[in-house]
Amino acid sequence: MWEYTETVRDHYLHPRNVGEIEYPDGFGEIGNITCGDALRLTFKLDADGRVSDIKFKTFGCGSAIASASVLTEMCKGKTLEEIKKISNKDIADALGGLPREKMHCSVMGQEALEAAIAFYESNGKTTQPTRKKGRVICTCFTVTESEIEQAVRENGLTSVEDVTNFTKAGGGCGGCHAEIRKIIDRVNGKTTLTALPASEAKPLTTLQKIDRIREVLAGDVGPILAQDGGSCELVDVEGDTVSVALHGHCSGCAFSNMTLVSVIEKKLHEKISDRLVVRLAE
């Protein structure tokens, strides 16, 4: 169950600086509504080069709204050089912390700010921040290699699940997990060996595995999904592939692929085996 601070709740319920500046000095737009999150950030500089006004519009969850709202407050009155130093960690810290599964909202705020600064420094020719350049690793959410590298380096990430929580990379089809793992190892300067978990010292029979999966879905996953009006049903287990159906608000939700990885698959890895892969039933 996700816990939110009072600061997050306050900025979600009473967001600051909502709107859009006409003829802005800085303009940044990150994300895509079809992928679940989108943020537009505009700012105006005064004669001394300080942020005199800054506004945002977003399509996203409460954490996305809160992250954008607190970011605008952090930028007001600061110089361009000062706002360049604002990181996603600074945004999350200003909110008193965010659930790990929602850290991508703070990253989106940082990216939108970088895009707005790029717009200003290029005289309106580009909104492409440095991290958005390079090879695309996650085609589901169009996340580049440099984005993943920066997230790993700045936040000390060590797992694919961490990268998904911070950037959404790997939260779709899962086909990029091996590439993400290589980037994590390269940035951290080591090769991570995958050990067989203790829970698999004695392999489960198929019936035992199905029973355990049902227990985890009912006892650990169910309460989390129920918070958003959703539920999950086990459809089939074939080897290490677990097929599930999402119901209620989770069915057809833009975040359904992330739910499979960051909630359902995560819990199955913790409780049963890190070899299990979760897929939506056809």
Residue, then its C-alpha position, 0 to 999 in steps of 0.5 A: m500500500w502506497e503511503y503519501t506525505e501531507t505535502v504530496r496531498d497538499h500539492y495534489l489537492h491545492p496545486r500551485n501555478v497551474g496554467e500556461i504562460e503566453y509567449p514564454d521564455g522557456f517551454g518544455e513538454i514531456g510524455n504522451i497521454t497515450c503512455g499515461d503521463a504528460l507534462r507541459l512547463t512554461f516559464k518567464l525570466d525577469a530582467d535579472g535572469r530570474v524566474s519571475d513566473i512559471k506554470f504547468k499543465t499535466f495529465g497524470c496521477g496525484s504524484a505527477i500533479a504534486s511533483a509539477s506543483v512543488l517544482t514550480e515553487m522551487c524554481k520561482g525567483k531562481t536564476l537559470e543556473e540555479i534551476k539547472k541544478i534541480s534534480n528529481k531527488d530534490i523534487a521528491d525530497a521537497l515533497g517529503g518523499l514519494p513511493r518508489e513506484k511513483m518516482h518517475c513522476s519526479v523524473m518527469g518534472q526534471e525532464a520537463l524543466e530540462a526541456a524548457i531550459a533547452f528551448y530557452e537556450s536554443n532560442g526556441k529551436t529545440t526542447q530536446p534535453t541531453r538525456k533524450k538523445g541517443r539510442v532508444i532502449c524501451t520502445c514502449f515508453t520511448v526511453t533512451e539509453s542516456e535517460i536510463e544511465q542518468a537515472v541510475r547514476e543520480n539515484g543509485l539504482t541497482s535493479v531493473e525494477d528500480v529503473t522502471n519505477f524511475t523512468k518507466a523503461g521496462g514497464g511495457c512488454g519487458g523485452c528491454h529488461a536485458e539491455i537495462r540490466k547491462i546499462i545498470d551494470r556498466v554504470n555501476g562498474k560491476t557485473t551482477l550475478t543472478a543467484l537462485p533465490a532460497s525459495e527455489a532451493k526445492p522446486l515447486t510442483t505446478l500445483q504448489k506454484i499455482d496455489r502460492i500464486r493465488e495466495v499472493l494475488a489475493g493477500d498481497v496484490g489484491p489490497i493494492l489494486a483495490q485502492d484504485g478500484g481494480s482487481c486481478e485474476l489468475v488465468d493460467v500458469e505455464g512454466d514460469t509465465v503467469s497469465v492474469a486478467l485485470h478487472g475494474h479500473c485496472s482493466g484498460c488503464a494506461f498504467s496496466n503494463m506498469t501494474l504488471v511489473s511494479v506491483i504483481e510481478k514484484k510481489l511474486h518475485e518477493k514471495i515465490s520466485d524471481r523467475l516468474v514473468v507476468r503477462l496479460a491473458e489474451 
